[in-house]
Amino acid sequence: MQNHKKQDSISVNEISHTNEVRNISKKPVGNAGEDAFCVYDHKRHAVGSKIINKDGTETVCQKNGSWKNT
């Protein structure tokens, strides 16, 4: 796991139901020291990241650090 105090770069990602992570943003959109992020599978994902569920529904990272079903 990366160290939050180092202000690690975070990116917008798309996560499949098989836990494959695809980076949607071409470059990092912020850092963990200043910007909101959500945690999934012990990794940080920027606001706007999506989890594509097995049934095709999506769960999106919110500004408050939680995941919300859409």
C-alpha positions in Angstrom: 0.0 0.0 0.0 1.2 3.5 -0.8 1.9 6.0 1.9 -0.8 8.7 2.2 1.7 11.2 3.7 3.8 11.1 0.5 0.8 12.6 -1.4 0.7 9.8 -4.0 -0.8 10.6 -7.4 -4.3 9.4 -8.0 -6.1 8.8 -11.3 -9.6 8.1 -12.5 -10.0 4.4 -13.1 -12.5 1.9 -14.4 -12.6 -1.4 -12.4 -14.2 -4.5 -13.8 -16.1 -7.1 -11.7 -13.0 -9.3 -12.2 -10.8 -6.6 -10.5 -9.1 -5.5 -13.6 -8.2 -1.8 -13.3 -8.1 0.4 -16.4 -6.8 3.9 -16.2 -9.3 6.3 -17.8 -7.3 9.6 -17.2 -4.2 10.0 -19.4 -2.3 11.4 -16.4 -2.8 11.8 -12.7 -5.7 14.1 -11.7 -4.5 14.9 -8.2 -2.7 13.7 -5.2 -3.9 11.8 -2.1 -2.7 14.5 0.2 -5.0 17.2 -1.1 -7.7 15.7 -3.2 -10.7 13.4 -2.4 -10.3 9.7 -3.3 -12.0 6.4 -2.6 -10.3 3.1 -1.6 -11.0 -0.2 -3.3 -8.9 -3.3 -3.0 -6.4 -1.3 -0.8 -5.7 1.2 -3.6 -6.7 4.8 -4.0 -8.9 5.9 -6.9 -9.8 9.5 -7.8 -13.3 10.9 -7.7 -15.2 9.8 -10.8 -13.7 6.3 -10.8 -16.2 3.5 -11.6 -16.6 -0.1 -10.6 -18.5 -2.0 -13.3 -20.5 -4.6 -11.5 -21.2 -8.1 -12.8 -24.8 -7.2 -13.7 -23.7 -4.1 -15.7 -24.5 -1.5 -13.0 -21.9 1.0 -12.0 -20.6 2.2 -8.6 -18.9 5.6 -8.7 -16.4 7.3 -6.4 -18.0 10.4 -4.7 -16.3 13.6 -3.4 -16.9 12.5 0.2 -14.8 9.4 -0.3 -17.6 6.9 -0.6 -18.8 4.6 -3.4 -22.3 5.2 -4.7 -24.4 2.9 -6.9 -25.9 4.6 -10.0 
